[in-house]
Structure formats: structure tokens, C-alpha cells
Amino acid sequence: MGKLTALDVKRLGPGKHGDGDCLYLIVSDTESRKWVLIVQANGKRINRGLGSAKEVTLKEAREAAYEMRRAFRRGEAPVAPHRQAKNTAHTFREVTLMVHEEHSKAWRSGRHGVQWLASMERHVFPKLGGKPIDQIDAAMVRDALAEIWLTVPDTARRIRQRIGLVLDYAHSK
């Protein structure tokens, strides 16, 4: 490891410059510079930004890349150090309550809002409520709806739409 030098970090032109061990310095056409770790995990290519080269030194980028590679080997999905403070992942339940509060003003009937939340509490929260919103995937949604899909398909369809609304809301925020 260690193909780049501190001087290289300052002087290299536009492009992707490898330092070794999956660490890259990306220099844009506008000369902005950022550190990126590019790894292969679970058959997928994953890019993790490590921060701007103005804020993160070469040594710090190497250390962060080393720690992130170790985390990937343990099966974790690590977050870059400069983003850890910003990573305030809410649970699915918390985001659902936010969506309910925000959308309840537009509903014609208060009863609709009560039913909306009650169906989520009854069918979804036991399985997804405590999970971080950024870790919920399609398989989890399918599993949460599996019990009611054949017995009450109308409710399952509505709940699926509500889950989609919650995930879209979380993504946009």
C-alpha cells in the first residue's frame, strides 16, 4: 500500500488515482479531490466516500480504508468516519409515525388516520418496527406481509403501499 504521496494528492490531475488496497483519490474536472474506497462485498461493488482530500489527509484516508475493509470482512456495512455523526438512522416505527403525522393533516377523516396507523401497528411493527429504516429491504417487506397476503389481500395491498410511502419518505429525508 502507499503508491501516492502527500504531494501527489495536491498535484494530480483529473481522474481516478489508486493508492492501493482499494483506496482511490478521485480528482474531478474542477480539481476537487475526494477519497473513495471501492470494494467488492457479497458480489456487489461498493463505493464508500471517505471525505474530501482538503479535510482528510492521506494517512487518515488509509486508516479509514483499513478499518472499513476489516468491517466489510466481518459482514458489516460500515459508514465513513466523517459521516458517522450524521448517521442518525431512525427505526421503521419512528419514520412511520413521522409520515403519519405529516400526512394526517390531508386526510378527510380522523378515522382514516387511526386505521392507517392501527394496521401498521398490528401487521408491520412486530416485524419491522424496531429495525433501522436504512436496513429494510424487499425480502423483509415480503416476510412482513406473508401472513396476511392470502387471508386479507386488500389490507395487505394497502399496507404494502403504506410501507412504500414510509420508505420513500425516509429516502427523501
C-alpha positions in Angstrom: 0.0 0.0 0.0 1.1 3.6 -0.4 1.6 4.4 -4.0 0.5 8.0 -3.5 2.4 10.7 -1.7 1.1 13.8 0.0 2.5 15.8 -2.9 0.7 13.6 -5.4 -2.6 14.3 -3.6 -2.1 18.0 -4.2 -0.8 17.9 -7.7 -2.5 15.0 -9.6 -4.8 16.0 -12.4 -8.4 14.8 -13.1 -9.1 11.1 -12.9 -9.1 8.1 -10.5 -5.7 7.6 -8.9 -5.2 4.4 -6.9 -3.2 4.3 -3.7 -3.5 0.5 -3.3 -5.8 -1.8 -1.3 -8.9 -0.4 -2.9 -8.3 3.2 -1.9 -8.6 5.9 -4.6 -8.2 9.6 -4.9 -10.8 10.9 -7.3 -10.0 14.3 -8.9 -12.8 16.0 -10.8 -12.5 18.3 -13.7 -12.9 21.2 -11.3 -9.9 20.0 -9.4 -12.0 18.9 -6.3 -10.5 15.9 -4.6 -12.1 13.1 -2.6 -11.2 9.8 -1.1 -13.2 6.7 -2.1 -12.9 3.1 -1.0 -14.1 0.7 -3.8 -14.6 -2.8 -2.6 -16.4 -6.0 -3.6 -18.7 -7.4 -0.9 -21.4 -10.0 -1.3 -20.9 -10.0 -5.0 -21.6 -6.2 -5.3 -19.3 -3.3 -5.9 -19.5 -0.8 -3.1 -18.1 2.7 -3.2 -17.7 4.4 0.2 -16.7 8.0 0.3 -14.1 8.8 2.9 -14.3 12.6 2.6 -12.7 15.5 0.8 -8.9 15.5 0.4 -9.0 19.0 1.9 -10.4 17.6 5.2 -8.9 14.1 5.2 -5.2 13.5 5.0 -3.6 10.7 3.0 -2.7 9.0 6.3 -6.3 9.3 7.7 -7.8 8.0 4.4 -5.5 5.0 4.6 -6.5 4.3 8.2 -10.2 4.7 7.5 -9.9 2.5 4.4 -8.2 -0.2 6.5 -10.9 -0.1 9.2 -13.7 -0.2 6.6 -12.1 -3.2 4.8 -12.0 -5.0 8.2 -15.6 -4.2 8.8 -16.6 -5.5 5.4 -14.8 -8.7 6.1 -16.8 -9.1 9.3 -20.0 -8.7 7.2 -20.9 -5.2 8.4 -21.9 -2.3 6.3 -19.5 0.4 7.6 -20.1 4.1 7.4 -17.3 6.6 6.7 -15.9 8.3 9.8 -16.8 11.7 8.6 -20.4 10.6 8.2 -20.8 8.7 11.5 -22.1 11.8 13.4 -24.6 12.4 10.6 -25.8 8.8 10.5 -28.9 9.1 12.7 -30.9 6.2 11.3 -34.4 6.1 12.7 -36.3 2.9 13.2 -39.1 2.0 10.8 -41.6 2.8 13.6 -40.2 6.3 14.1 -40.4 7.1 10.4 -43.9 5.7 10.1 -45.0 8.0 12.9 -43.4 10.9 11.2 -45.2 10.1 7.9 -48.5 9.6 9.8 -48.2 13.0 11.5 -47.2 14.8 8.3 -50.0 13.2 6.1 -52.8 13.2 8.8 -53.5 16.9 8.0 -54.6 16.0 4.5 -57.0 13.2 5.4 -60.7 14.0 5.3 -61.5 11.8 8.3 -59.7 11.3 11.5 -60.9 7.7 11.4 -58.8 7.1 8.4 -55.6 8.1 10.2 -56.5 5.9 13.1 -57.0 2.9 10.8 -53.8 3.8 8.9 -51.7 3.6 12.0 -53.5 0.7 13.6 -52.9 -1.5 10.5 -49.2 -0.7 10.6 -49.0 -1.4 14.4 -50.9 -4.7 14.1 -49.2 -6.2 11.0 -45.9 -4.4 10.4 -44.4 -3.1 13.6 -44.0 -6.5 15.2 -41.6 -7.5 12.4 -40.1 -4.2 11.1 -40.9 -1.6 13.8 -37.5 -1.8 15.6 -35.3 -2.2 12.6 -33.3 0.8 11.3 -35.1 2.2 8.2 -31.9 2.1 6.1 -31.6 -1.7 6.6 -35.1 -2.7 5.4 -35.2 -4.5 2.1 -37.8 -6.1 -0.2 -37.4 -9.5 1.4 -38.2 -8.1 4.8 -41.3 -6.4 3.5 -42.4 -9.6 1.8 -42.0 -11.5 5.0 -43.9 -8.9 7.0 -46.9 -9.2 4.5 -46.7 -13.0 4.0 -49.1 -13.9 6.9 -51.9 -11.6 5.7 -51.4 -11.7 1.9 -53.7 -14.7 1.3 -56.2 -14.1 4.1 -56.8 -10.3 3.7 -55.4 -9.3 0.4 -57.0 -5.8 0.4 -55.3 -5.0 3.7 -52.0 -6.4 2.6 -52.1 -4.3 -0.6 -52.9 -1.1 1.5 -50.1 -1.9 3.9 -47.7 -2.5 1.1 -48.5 0.9 -0.2 -48.0 2.4 3.2 -44.7 0.7 3.7 -43.6 2.1 0.3 -44.7 5.6 1.4 -42.7 5.3 4.6 -39.6 4.1 2.7 -39.9 6.8 0.1 -40.3 9.4 2.8 -37.1 8.1 4.6 -35.2 8.1 1.3 -36.2 11.7 0.6 -35.2 12.9 4.0 
